[in-house]
């Protein structure tokens, strides 16, 4: 707890430790200084398993779910520079299809503006984001960046297809994680677990994930 290393020679054991576990023992820290310390004794194999598990967890943290930020920016940029392409894209995607939260917010605002037949461009979208409480110090510059990196809206449908494809892959990964959790918990009969797994995959096929 306090970062003090105590050599094992300083431990005063009344009886030898013969089993794994946690023990309270005395330690001679200096002249007439004796302290009580807690000692945990593990099998070497256990420590190796913990090390492998820690490395696996770190690897999982470093991984990212499927996404394509370039395609996301190109879709949004296309709609900002060419309002006519909005109607081609708006029904093909949902806010949750975007990986970046900021991109989700922008698409949701554009979708709302489209339903209200409001003019859509960088300035109007920025204004609507302010009204919706989704505006911060980086919003205006990010919208400008989206338009700058998108020279043309001709390929907007192709960009939208990429965004949707990555969203489906994330949905599959999420469903697989939930199915694995159900199996590991061991709750329910095999047929019930199989049916639940099939429902999750079917929901993805129907676009309800």
C-alpha positions in Angstrom: 0.0 0.0 0.0 2.8 2.4 0.9 5.3 1.2 -1.7 7.8 -0.3 0.8 9.8 -3.3 -0.3 10.5 -5.7 2.6 13.1 -8.5 2.0 11.8 -11.9 2.9 14.7 -12.3 5.3 13.1 -9.7 7.6 9.9 -11.7 7.9 9.6 -13.3 11.3 7.6 -16.5 10.8 6.4 -18.4 13.8 5.6 -21.4 11.6 6.5 -22.0 8.0 3.9 -21.2 5.4 2.9 -24.4 3.6 -0.2 -23.3 1.6 -1.3 -20.6 -0.8 -3.3 -17.7 0.7 -3.0 -14.5 2.7 -1.2 -14.3 6.0 -0.5 -11.7 8.7 3.1 -11.9 9.8 5.7 -9.9 11.7 8.5 -8.0 9.9 11.6 -6.7 11.6 12.1 -3.3 9.9 15.0 -2.1 12.2 16.4 -2.1 15.6 13.5 -2.9 18.0 11.0 -2.0 15.2 8.5 -4.7 14.4 5.5 -4.3 12.2 2.6 -6.4 11.1 2.4 -7.0 7.4 0.1 -9.0 5.1 1.7 -11.6 2.8 -0.1 -13.2 -0.1 1.4 -16.5 -1.4 0.5 -17.6 -4.9 1.4 -20.4 -7.2 3.8 -19.3 -10.0 1.3 -20.6 -12.5 -1.4 -18.3 -11.1 0.9 -15.3 -11.5 1.5 -16.3 -15.1 -2.2 -16.6 -15.7 -2.8 -13.1 -14.2 0.0 -11.7 -16.5 -1.6 -13.3 -19.6 -5.0 -12.0 -18.6 -3.7 -8.5 -18.1 -2.0 -8.5 -21.5 -5.2 -9.8 -23.1 -7.2 -7.0 -21.5 -4.7 -4.4 -22.7 -4.9 -5.8 -26.2 -8.7 -5.5 -26.1 -8.5 -1.9 -25.0 -6.1 -1.1 -27.9 -8.5 -2.6 -30.4 -11.2 -0.5 -32.1 -14.5 -1.5 -33.5 -14.8 -1.3 -37.3 -15.2 2.3 -38.6 -14.1 4.6 -41.4 -13.8 8.2 -40.2 -12.9 9.4 -43.7 -16.1 8.0 -45.2 -18.1 9.5 -42.3 -16.6 12.9 -42.9 -17.1 12.6 -46.7 -20.9 11.8 -46.2 -21.4 14.8 -43.9 -19.3 17.0 -46.1 -21.3 16.0 -49.2 -24.5 17.0 -47.5 -23.1 20.3 -46.4 -21.8 21.3 -49.8 -24.7 19.9 -51.9 -28.2 20.0 -50.3 -29.6 18.1 -53.3 -27.7 14.9 -52.3 -29.2 14.9 -48.8 -32.4 13.2 -50.0 -30.2 10.4 -51.5 -28.4 9.8 -48.3 -30.8 10.6 -45.5 -32.8 7.4 -45.6 -29.8 5.1 -46.0 -28.2 6.0 -42.7 -29.0 6.5 -39.0 -27.2 8.6 -36.5 -26.0 5.5 -34.7 -24.3 4.3 -38.0 -21.6 6.9 -37.3 -18.7 5.9 -35.1 -17.8 9.4 -33.9 -20.3 11.0 -31.5 -19.7 14.4 -33.1 -20.6 13.0 -36.5 -23.7 11.4 -35.0 -24.9 14.7 -33.7 -24.3 16.5 -37.1 -26.2 13.8 -39.0 -29.1 14.0 -36.6 -29.3 17.7 -36.9 -29.2 17.5 -40.7 -31.9 14.8 -40.6 -34.1 17.0 -38.5 -33.6 20.0 -40.8 -34.4 17.8 -43.8 -37.7 16.7 -42.2 -38.6 20.4 -41.6 -37.6 21.3 -45.2 -35.0 23.8 -43.8 -32.1 24.9 -46.0 -29.0 22.8 -45.4 -25.4 24.2 -45.5 -22.5 24.8 -43.2 -24.0 28.0 -41.8 -27.5 26.8 -41.2 -26.4 23.5 -39.7 -24.1 25.4 -37.3 -27.0 27.5 -36.2 -29.3 24.5 -35.6 -26.6 22.8 -33.6 -26.4 25.9 -31.4 -30.1 25.8 -30.9 -29.9 22.1 -30.0 -27.2 22.6 -27.5 -24.7 20.6 -29.5 -22.4 23.5 -30.2 -18.9 24.0 -28.7 -15.8 25.9 -29.6 -14.7 23.4 -32.2 -18.1 22.9 -34.0 -17.7 25.7 -36.5 -14.2 24.8 -37.5 -15.1 21.1 -37.7 -18.0 21.8 -40.1 -15.7 23.9 -42.2 -13.2 21.0 -42.2 -15.9 18.6 -43.4 -16.6 20.8 -46.4 -12.9 21.3 -47.1 -12.1 17.6 -47.3 -15.0 16.9 -49.6 -14.4 18.3 -53.0 -17.5 16.8 -54.6 -20.7 15.0 -53.5 -20.8 12.7 -56.5 -19.6 9.7 -54.5 -21.8 10.4 -51.5 -23.8 7.2 -51.9 -20.6 5.1 -52.0 -19.4 6.8 -48.8 -22.7 6.2 -47.2 -22.5 2.5 -48.1 -19.1 2.3 -46.4 -20.4 3.9 -43.2 -23.4 1.6 -43.1 -21.2 -1.5 -43.7 -18.9 -0.6 -40.8 -22.0 0.0 -38.6 -23.2 -3.5 -39.4 -19.9 -5.0 -38.5 -20.0 -3.2 -35.2 -23.5 -4.6 -34.6 -22.3 -8.1 -35.3 -19.4 -7.6 -32.9 -21.8 -6.3 -30.2 -24.2 -9.3 -30.8 -21.3 -11.7 -30.6 -20.2 -10.2 -27.3 -23.7 -10.5 -25.9 -24.1 -14.1 -27.1 -20.7 -15.0 -25.5 -21.8 -13.5 -22.2 -25.0 -15.5 -22.3 -23.1 -18.7 -22.9 -20.6 -18.0 -20.2 -23.3 -17.2 -17.6 -24.8 -20.5 -18.4 -28.4 -19.3 -17.9 -31.2 -21.0 -19.8 -31.4 -24.1 -21.9 -29.2 -24.6 -25.0 -32.2 -24.2 -27.3 -33.3 -21.0 -25.6 -29.7 -19.6 -26.0 -29.6 -20.6 -29.6 -33.0 -18.9 -30.3 -31.8 -15.7 -28.6 -28.6 -15.7 -30.6 -30.6 -16.2 -33.8 -32.9 -13.3 -32.9 -29.9 -11.0 -32.4 -28.5 -11.9 -35.8 -31.9 -11.6 -37.4 -32.4 -8.2 -35.9 -29.1 -7.0 -37.5 -30.3 -8.3 -40.9 -33.6 -6.3 -40.5 -31.6 -3.2 -39.5 -32.9 -3.2 -36.0 -29.7 -3.6 -34.1 
